Amino acid sequence: MRSSVSSREESDKWFNFLKKFFAERVDLLKKRVIFTLLYDSGSFMLSRNFRLQKVGNLNWLKKNYDFSKIAFSIDELIILDVTRENRDEKKFQDHIYSLTEECFVPIAAGGGIRTLEQAQNLLHSGSDKVVVNTLIYKNPQVIRRIAEEFGRQCVVATVDAKKNGDNYSVWIDNGTVELEINLEQWLNEISNLPIGEVYLNSMDRDGTGQGYELELLSSIPKSFPIPVILAGGAGKYKHLAEGLSDDRVDAVATANLFNFIGDGLQKARDSLREQEINLATWNIKHASELSGFFINKKTNADQIKLTKNGE
């Protein structure tokens, strides 16, 4: 058995290596690929036009997606609690914490956030960012308080949009309430809030696998200051490339649990690099060195501990 000193030295070595590794990755990265998980009462779901279908629980997810390896294929993980009744916030937080033990990329989590305390609880459960939607409309002051405490980069705003004549309407409350404002007007409103990213989701393309609704991007105001994540409709590698090829898009997201199962996300990233999409390139030697390690995030999000699997 190794001494505690040698174990500490090894942890420090890997901690410093990881900091350098990700600093290099951030410098290289101009576009991002994001994997979105939809959570409902202990299960992970597929969504098609906001109608949910149960896929499996946390054990199913970990069996089919090795997050210690998937983290080399994505740039961020978003976990959304889409539970519509009797939401168990503590159980959701426990699921987030379980995933952070294996996945070292940034994690954003949200769903039903109405108070600063709820946002704090998610961040203390291992999430790096919080995702808000209805809160933007009902109580934007809470968003300002979240940004004051954690920084605006910590806030991701989801915008669910649906085609409505020549414009796009905006919906909140899990797509059940339509706002009396069009998409372009709503994005202008959002730009006045301390928000780090906008997750722009097509309700019409949601879960269809038919590709992103690129027409949505025409509603983005000129000189819009907030990075845009395009979501809704990705089912093939080419759809990711189509979204990332647009200068108005900073990242693309997919929530399709079946189309990218197993090594699907790695193949998708390889395909994007072959098309010269400007993504981070992993150093193979570094990747193999890190493959036996995972990050255990503590409630203090500023500290991480590297622990070797099986020891």
BAFI-110375 format. One line per field, with one value per residue (C-alpha): x, y, z; residue in one letter. Coordinates in nm, 4 decimals. Last residue first. Example, Ala and Ser with C-alpha at 12.3 -4.5 7.8 and 13.67 -1.06 7.14 Angstrom:
<nodes>
x	(1.3670 / 1.2300)
y	(-0.1060 / -0.4500)
z	(0.7140 / 0.7800)
res	(S / A)
</nodes>
This chain:
<nodes>
x	(-0.7689 / -0.9900 / -0.9954 / -0.7262 / -0.8498 / -0.8070 / -0.9447 / -1.1131 / -1.1533 / -1.3255 / -1.6672 / -1.6753 / -1.9379 / -1.6633 / -1.5985 / -1.4418 / -1.2578 / -1.1837 / -0.8656 / -0.7735 / -0.8316 / -0.6056 / -0.2817 / -0.4517 / -0.5877 / -0.2497 / -0.0825 / -0.3643 / -0.3424 / -0.7029 / -0.7953 / -1.0356 / -1.2873 / -1.2550 / -1.4641 / -1.2143 / -1.4572 / -1.2361 / -1.2599 / -1.6380 / -1.6296 / -1.3949 / -1.6329 / -1.9287 / -1.7325 / -1.6533 / -2.0185 / -2.1338 / -1.8962 / -2.1796 / -2.5046 / -2.5098 / -2.8323 / -3.0051 / -2.9790 / -3.0620 / -3.0214 / -2.7965 / -2.6312 / -2.4429 / -2.1989 / -2.0944 / -2.3526 / -2.3856 / -2.0915 / -2.2794 / -2.0552 / -2.1278 / -2.4929 / -2.4280 / -2.1495 / -2.3782 / -2.6405 / -2.3818 / -2.3149 / -2.6752 / -2.9813 / -2.9757 / -3.3246 / -3.3361 / -3.0434 / -2.8190 / -2.5980 / -2.5559 / -2.2872 / -2.4273 / -2.3521 / -2.6089 / -2.4456 / -2.7462 / -3.0472 / -3.0892 / -3.4153 / -3.2369 / -3.0860 / -3.4195 / -3.3950 / -3.1241 / -3.3857 / -3.1386 / -3.1513 / -3.4242 / -3.3564 / -3.7137 / -3.6358 / -3.7138 / -3.7507 / -4.0703 / -3.9665 / -3.6468 / -3.4063 / -3.1746 / -2.9541 / -2.8329 / -2.5020 / -2.3431 / -2.6439 / -2.6279 / -2.9557 / -2.9978 / -2.9349 / -3.2385 / -3.4759 / -3.3216 / -3.3539 / -3.7235 / -3.7807 / -3.6155 / -3.8173 / -4.1593 / -4.3450 / -4.6769 / -4.5248 / -4.6652 / -4.7117 / -4.6889 / -4.3386 / -4.1883 / -4.3009 / -4.1913 / -4.2622 / -4.1398 / -4.3066 / -4.1135 / -4.1970 / -4.3398 / -4.6336 / -4.5588 / -4.2648 / -4.1841 / -3.9122 / -3.7793 / -3.5150 / -3.2862 / -3.0752 / -2.7389 / -2.6030 / -2.2579 / -2.0770 / -2.2685 / -2.0649 / -2.1305 / -2.2729 / -2.3649 / -2.4744 / -2.7123 / -2.8478 / -2.9061 / -3.0862 / -3.3053 / -3.3982 / -3.5244 / -3.8329 / -4.1162 / -3.9752 / -3.6156 / -3.7310 / -3.9257 / -3.5991 / -3.2903 / -2.9870 / -2.7302 / -2.3561 / -2.0665 / -2.2868 / -2.1298 / -2.4071 / -2.3067 / -2.3966 / -2.7364 / -2.8051 / -2.7010 / -2.9450 / -3.2268 / -3.1292 / -3.1366 / -3.4999 / -3.7267 / -3.5278 / -3.7692 / -3.5154 / -3.1426 / -2.7974 / -2.4779 / -2.1748 / -1.8216 / -1.6130 / -1.4739 / -1.7375 / -1.6940 / -1.7729 / -1.9744 / -2.2351 / -2.3079 / -2.3309 / -2.5877 / -2.7939 / -2.7856 / -2.9027 / -3.1993 / -3.2895 / -3.2736 / -3.4943 / -3.7782 / -4.0262 / -4.3858 / -4.5214 / -4.3681 / -4.0276 / -3.8089 / -3.4934 / -3.2277 / -2.8703 / -2.6220 / -2.2801 / -1.9961 / -1.7116 / -1.7870 / -1.5776 / -1.3072 / -1.5761 / -1.7298 / -1.4454 / -1.5048 / -1.8711 / -1.9023 / -2.2460 / -2.4499 / -2.3977 / -2.3852 / -2.7230 / -2.8844 / -2.7655 / -2.8985 / -3.2451 / -3.3723 / -3.5406 / -3.8719 / -4.0535 / -4.1420 / -4.3539 / -4.1773 / -4.1823 / -4.0077 / -3.8255 / -3.6203 / -3.5878 / -3.3615 / -3.5245 / -3.5249 / -3.8340 / -3.7706 / -3.4236 / -3.3334 / -2.9623 / -2.7921 / -2.4558 / -2.2692 / -2.0279 / -1.8259 / -1.6733 / -1.3722 / -1.1520 / -0.7777 / -0.7107 / -0.9649 / -0.7852 / -0.4437 / -0.5856 / -0.7530 / -0.4257 / -0.2378 / -0.4979 / -0.5062 / -0.1306 / -0.1341 / -0.4044 / -0.2266 / 0.0973 / -0.0869 / -0.2713 / 0.0552 / 0.2228 / -0.0743 / -0.0571 / 0.3174 / 0.2626 / -0.0276 / 0.2014 / 0.1307 / 0.0000)
y	(0.2380 / 0.0892 / 0.3930 / 0.6482 / 0.9482 / 1.3070 / 1.5609 / 1.8820 / 2.2097 / 2.5270 / 2.3589 / 2.3339 / 2.0619 / 1.8250 / 1.7142 / 1.3684 / 1.3718 / 1.0491 / 0.8651 / 0.5665 / 0.7508 / 1.0376 / 0.8878 / 0.7659 / 1.1131 / 1.2742 / 1.0483 / 1.1066 / 1.4872 / 1.5889 / 1.8333 / 2.1103 / 2.1898 / 2.4104 / 2.2198 / 2.0871 / 1.8386 / 1.5569 / 1.7242 / 1.7042 / 1.3356 / 1.2584 / 1.4415 / 1.2383 / 0.9156 / 0.9996 / 1.0807 / 0.7548 / 0.5380 / 0.3745 / 0.5598 / 0.8641 / 0.7966 / 0.6439 / 0.9119 / 1.2034 / 1.5104 / 1.6992 / 2.0364 / 2.2689 / 2.5422 / 2.8948 / 2.9448 / 3.2750 / 3.1873 / 2.8860 / 2.5856 / 2.4554 / 2.3943 / 2.2144 / 2.0088 / 1.8897 / 1.7968 / 1.6037 / 1.3767 / 1.2632 / 1.3060 / 1.6740 / 1.8235 / 2.0668 / 2.2713 / 2.5627 / 2.7047 / 3.0809 / 3.3020 / 3.6327 / 3.9776 / 3.9880 / 4.2266 / 4.1922 / 4.0364 / 3.6575 / 3.5931 / 3.4740 / 3.1970 / 3.0181 / 2.9510 / 2.6992 / 2.4583 / 2.1883 / 1.8476 / 1.5919 / 1.3852 / 1.4568 / 1.4955 / 1.8690 / 1.9978 / 2.1955 / 2.2955 / 2.4487 / 2.5198 / 2.8172 / 2.7579 / 3.1131 / 3.1636 / 3.3761 / 3.5704 / 3.8938 / 4.0364 / 4.3059 / 4.0552 / 3.8620 / 4.1383 / 4.1505 / 3.7725 / 3.8080 / 4.0645 / 3.8389 / 3.5395 / 3.7037 / 3.8429 / 3.7576 / 3.4560 / 3.1080 / 2.8805 / 2.4997 / 2.4477 / 2.3178 / 2.6300 / 2.8769 / 2.9314 / 3.1826 / 3.2409 / 3.2429 / 3.4720 / 3.4549 / 3.2433 / 3.1016 / 2.8618 / 2.7500 / 2.8648 / 2.7355 / 2.9702 / 2.8235 / 3.0721 / 2.9544 / 3.1321 / 3.0559 / 3.2847 / 3.5679 / 3.5267 / 3.3154 / 3.5510 / 3.8531 / 3.6299 / 3.4361 / 3.7653 / 3.9022 / 3.5828 / 3.6214 / 3.9718 / 3.8199 / 3.6872 / 3.5607 / 3.5940 / 3.4854 / 3.2382 / 3.0444 / 2.9353 / 2.8849 / 2.6566 / 2.6639 / 2.6327 / 2.4354 / 2.1598 / 1.9539 / 1.9354 / 2.2733 / 2.4343 / 2.2658 / 2.3737 / 2.7323 / 2.7534 / 2.6283 / 2.8815 / 3.1688 / 3.0869 / 2.9722 / 2.6951 / 2.4441 / 2.2725 / 2.3203 / 2.1745 / 2.2748 / 2.0463 / 2.1397 / 1.8421 / 1.5986 / 1.3261 / 1.0365 / 1.1700 / 1.4505 / 1.1960 / 1.0839 / 1.4441 / 1.5233 / 1.2201 / 1.3233 / 1.6729 / 1.5239 / 1.3175 / 1.6283 / 1.8270 / 1.5752 / 1.7313 / 1.6344 / 1.7140 / 1.8283 / 1.6630 / 1.8169 / 1.8232 / 1.9283 / 1.7986 / 1.9731 / 1.8190 / 2.0199 / 1.9902 / 1.6465 / 1.3577 / 1.3312 / 1.3467 / 1.0428 / 0.8350 / 0.8853 / 0.9214 / 0.5627 / 0.5858 / 0.2678 / 0.1194 / 0.4614 / 0.5568 / 0.2256 / 0.2552 / 0.6120 / 0.5041 / 0.4212 / 0.5420 / 0.7003 / 0.8880 / 1.2563 / 1.4746 / 1.8093 / 1.7933 / 1.4586 / 1.4092 / 1.1113 / 1.0560 / 0.9725 / 0.8332 / 0.9297 / 1.1515 / 1.3009 / 1.3817 / 1.5033 / 1.4735 / 1.7133 / 1.6491 / 1.9591 / 1.9987 / 2.3192 / 2.5633 / 2.7909 / 2.5664 / 2.5817 / 2.8064 / 2.6136 / 2.2868 / 2.4212 / 2.5381 / 2.1994 / 2.0087 / 2.2561 / 2.2231 / 1.8468 / 1.8131 / 2.0174 / 1.7918 / 1.4821 / 1.5705 / 1.6862 / 1.3539 / 1.1633 / 1.3667 / 1.3052 / 0.9320 / 0.9382 / 1.1144 / 0.8897 / 0.5900 / 0.3413 / 0.0000)
z	(-0.5331 / -0.8031 / -1.0290 / -0.9470 / -0.7543 / -0.8614 / -0.6193 / -0.7175 / -0.5325 / -0.6516 / -0.6610 / -0.2821 / -0.2606 / -0.3649 / -0.7198 / -0.7570 / -1.0858 / -1.2671 / -1.3600 / -1.5690 / -1.8989 / -1.7949 / -1.9182 / -2.2357 / -2.3033 / -2.2408 / -2.4950 / -2.7439 / -2.7112 / -2.7542 / -3.0258 / -2.9283 / -3.1975 / -3.5051 / -3.7568 / -4.0103 / -4.1671 / -4.0374 / -3.6966 / -3.7105 / -3.8011 / -3.5123 / -3.2778 / -3.4031 / -3.3741 / -3.0106 / -2.9445 / -3.0999 / -2.8963 / -2.7005 / -2.7725 / -3.0005 / -3.1916 / -2.8879 / -2.6189 / -2.8502 / -2.6297 / -2.8702 / -2.8276 / -3.0594 / -2.9633 / -3.0590 / -3.3330 / -3.5194 / -3.7442 / -3.8827 / -3.9445 / -3.5948 / -3.6792 / -4.0070 / -3.8485 / -3.5681 / -3.8263 / -4.0270 / -3.7287 / -3.7284 / -3.5063 / -3.4138 / -3.3978 / -3.1066 / -2.9821 / -3.0827 / -2.8065 / -2.8504 / -2.6937 / -2.5578 / -2.7020 / -2.9855 / -3.2331 / -3.4646 / -3.2966 / -3.3232 / -3.5067 / -3.8225 / -3.6114 / -3.5899 / -3.9639 / -3.8779 / -3.7457 / -3.6491 / -3.8128 / -3.8773 / -3.5634 / -3.4523 / -3.0812 / -3.0707 / -3.4279 / -3.3660 / -3.0145 / -3.1496 / -2.8635 / -2.8184 / -2.5127 / -2.4414 / -2.2618 / -1.9871 / -1.8617 / -1.6620 / -1.8006 / -2.0672 / -2.3475 / -2.2266 / -2.3345 / -2.6827 / -2.7010 / -2.6153 / -2.8899 / -3.1465 / -3.0300 / -3.0382 / -2.7376 / -2.5755 / -2.4024 / -2.4595 / -2.1587 / -2.1763 / -2.3160 / -1.9936 / -1.8054 / -2.0767 / -2.4474 / -2.7055 / -3.0434 / -3.3683 / -3.6580 / -4.0102 / -3.8988 / -3.5548 / -3.5492 / -3.1964 / -2.9586 / -2.6268 / -2.4856 / -2.2220 / -2.0283 / -1.8946 / -1.5860 / -1.4372 / -1.6808 / -1.5116 / -1.1931 / -0.8818 / -0.6192 / -0.8304 / -1.1171 / -0.8921 / -0.7526 / -1.1031 / -1.1970 / -0.8877 / -1.0080 / -1.3318 / -1.1490 / -1.3683 / -1.7189 / -1.6676 / -1.4003 / -1.6633 / -1.8254 / -1.6141 / -1.6397 / -1.3614 / -1.4091 / -1.2600 / -1.1164 / -0.8400 / -0.5809 / -0.4360 / -0.7661 / -0.7663 / -0.4063 / -0.4782 / -0.7689 / -0.5482 / -0.2800 / -0.5298 / -0.6023 / -0.8886 / -1.0539 / -1.2065 / -1.4273 / -1.4145 / -1.4457 / -1.6240 / -1.6053 / -1.7069 / -1.8259 / -1.5678 / -1.5877 / -1.3449 / -0.9981 / -1.1564 / -1.2658 / -0.9097 / -0.7917 / -1.0577 / -0.9629 / -0.5959 / -0.6918 / -0.8765 / -0.5701 / -0.3517 / -0.5904 / -0.5947 / -0.8408 / -0.7580 / -1.1053 / -1.4323 / -1.4152 / -1.6873 / -1.4727 / -1.7208 / -1.7228 / -1.9527 / -2.0138 / -2.1667 / -2.4132 / -2.5494 / -2.6818 / -2.4143 / -2.1444 / -2.3098 / -2.1684 / -1.7937 / -1.8846 / -2.0051 / -2.1642 / -2.2049 / -1.8601 / -1.6953 / -1.8420 / -1.7585 / -1.3970 / -1.3788 / -1.4911 / -1.8386 / -2.1573 / -2.0559 / -2.3324 / -2.3049 / -2.5313 / -2.5720 / -2.9550 / -2.9193 / -2.5906 / -2.4795 / -2.1080 / -1.8209 / -1.5093 / -1.1403 / -1.1484 / -1.4936 / -1.6274 / -1.9757 / -2.0516 / -2.2924 / -2.4586 / -2.5713 / -2.8623 / -2.8635 / -3.1098 / -3.0649 / -2.8510 / -2.8768 / -2.5802 / -2.3734 / -2.4454 / -2.3426 / -2.0106 / -1.9831 / -1.9955 / -1.7758 / -1.5007 / -1.5505 / -1.5128 / -1.1933 / -1.0471 / -1.1713 / -0.9916 / -0.6806 / -0.6645 / -0.7068 / -0.4333 / -0.2053 / -0.2696 / -0.2059 / 0.1253 / 0.2274 / 0.1840 / -0.0897 / 0.0000)
res	(E / G / N / K / T / L / K / I / Q / D / A / N / T / K / K / N / I / F / F / G / S / L / E / S / A / H / K / I / N / W / T / A / L / N / I / E / Q / E / R / L / S / D / R / A / K / Q / L / G / D / G / I / F / N / F / L / N / A / T / A / V / A / D / V / R / D / D / S / L / G / E / A / L / H / K / Y / K / G / A / G / G / A / L / I / V / P / I / P / F / S / K / P / I / S / S / L / L / E / L / E / Y / G / Q / G / T / G / D / R / D / M / S / N / L / Y / V / E / G / I / P / L / N / S / I / E / N / L / W / Q / E / L / N / I / E / L / E / V / T / G / N / D / I / W / V / S / Y / N / D / G / N / K / K / A / D / V / T / A / V / V / C / Q / R / G / F / E / E / A / I / R / R / I / V / Q / P / N / K / Y / I / L / T / N / V / V / V / K / D / S / G / S / H / L / L / N / Q / A / Q / E / L / T / R / I / G / G / G / A / A / I / P / V / F / C / E / E / T / L / S / Y / I / H / D / Q / F / K / K / E / D / R / N / E / R / T / V / D / L / I / I / L / E / D / I / S / F / A / I / K / S / F / D / Y / N / K / K / L / W / N / L / N / G / V / K / Q / L / R / F / N / R / S / L / M / F / S / G / S / D / Y / L / L / T / F / I / V / R / K / K / L / L / D / V / R / E / A / F / F / K / K / L / F / N / F / W / K / D / S / E / E / R / S / S / V / S / S / R / M)
</nodes>
